[in-house]
Amino acid sequence: MRKVEEREISQAVIRRLPRYYRYLGELLESGVERISSNDLSKRMKVTASQIRQDLNNFGGFGQQGYGYNVKYLYTEIGKILGLENDHNFVIIGAGNLGQALANYSNFENRGFVLKGIFDANPTLKGMSIRNVPVRMMDELNDFIRANDVEIAVLTIPKSVAIEVAKDLVDAGIKAIWNFAHVDLNVPDNVIVENVHLIESLMRLSYNISRYNEEHKLDK
Amino acid sequence: MRKVEEREISQAVIRRLPRYYRYLGELLESGVERISSNDLSKRMKVTASQIRQDLNNFGGFGQQGYGYNVKYLYTEIGKILGLENDHNFVIIGAGNLGQALANYSNFENRGFVLKGIFDANPTLKGMSIRNVPVRMMDELNDFIRANDVEIAVLTIPKSVAIEVAKDLVDAGIKAIWNFAHVDLNVPDNVIVENVHLIESLMRLSYNISRYNEEHKLDK
């Protein structure tokens, strides 16, 4: 069995992994110890062959006639997703979205630990969310270095996001979870994961139009 | 030139369209009237051949030696994305995330019009966000029918999301923008666009691990 790190896994498979992780977690919670690719297929509404193909990327998790060991598979996928270690993060932008993310206890359950919240607005100074105080931007650089912060969450307007991203890179951040609707220009060693909500809404609107057109053509 | 509606466009292209739309919108704002696929390629950091291939899906927008007419292309992509018509939506769940989305004026600029906000918590009754009052869930069905609501945004816990989705389907909703971390079980004629934030964060964490591993192997 080859080690996972030695293999290149396609981004398409990576996109699907968290969903496997979720279903396996739910199976674990309901006390299911093993599951066949067929049963998992029915639950997840993907083909059994897709499941086998995806999970084969990580070596021989399944056994003929036995199926998958749920706990083992859940743990291994968790390791692949980097969830066996905690990840410290800060939120930059204490507006509604920043506050919403700060309040998600679900992140903490997965090992994402909120260390700090930052904003440029001095009227927010002194405010706390879940006991994490809102700090001013001039403290950001030192704070990241002192608190082993790996991830910065950007919930600020796009007009300032590029500038702040530069500061984050200078401070040695490893990854940016970017909610600002702009492409950040960062070196290759800084990971960016974009959440462009308006683009998601446009895909939804595309699919409504598409459905309406098809429905019209059917008549 | 075939009509757009008659062609099947791959989901991969659809995923990229909003990004084209954004860049073209920014070009328009800065007064650029036409652009070559090469120049667009440099800005967007995708290959020129990818751009030509993607945009060819929608018929002959580009002209040899002239490039793309920015306004025309922007308008056409907007039509394809279903943005030439307004879309009424409601938000279900007036917590932090629901409030954040209700406050996004950017959605309205793109023709997504917030008609109502709903919550199960009676203490929120009487609260308003941008002049839109929070209503109780027992009004939901009638409200959707009376206000030509196409889209419901679900910002409620996963424990209740499946049940609420059923009610939405009964009320004749066309599409659900789902922020609850669960797969909704709806008929094929209801469009679902999922935003699973924790899964996005897991992909980011995967990429950090991956980078760390590669970096270790380099030494």
Interface residues (C-beta under 8 A of the other chain):
Chain A: E5 I14 R15 L17 P18 R19 Y21 R22 M44 K45 I80 L81 G82 L83 H87 G95 N96 L97 Q99 A100 L101 N103 Y104 N106 F107 R110 F112 E150 I151 K174 A175 W177 H181 D183 N189 I191 E193 V195 H196 L197 I198 E199 S200 L201 M202 R203 L204 S205 Y206 N207 I208 S209 R210 Y211 E213 L217
Chain B: E5 I14 R15 L17 P18 R19 Y21 R22 M44 K45 I80 L81 G82 L83 H87 G95 N96 L97 Q99 A100 L101 N103 Y104 N106 F107 R110 F112 E150 I151 K174 A175 W177 H181 D183 N189 I191 E193 V195 H196 L197 I198 E199 S200 L201 M202 R203 L204 S205 Y206 N207 I208 S209 R210 Y211 E213 E214 L217
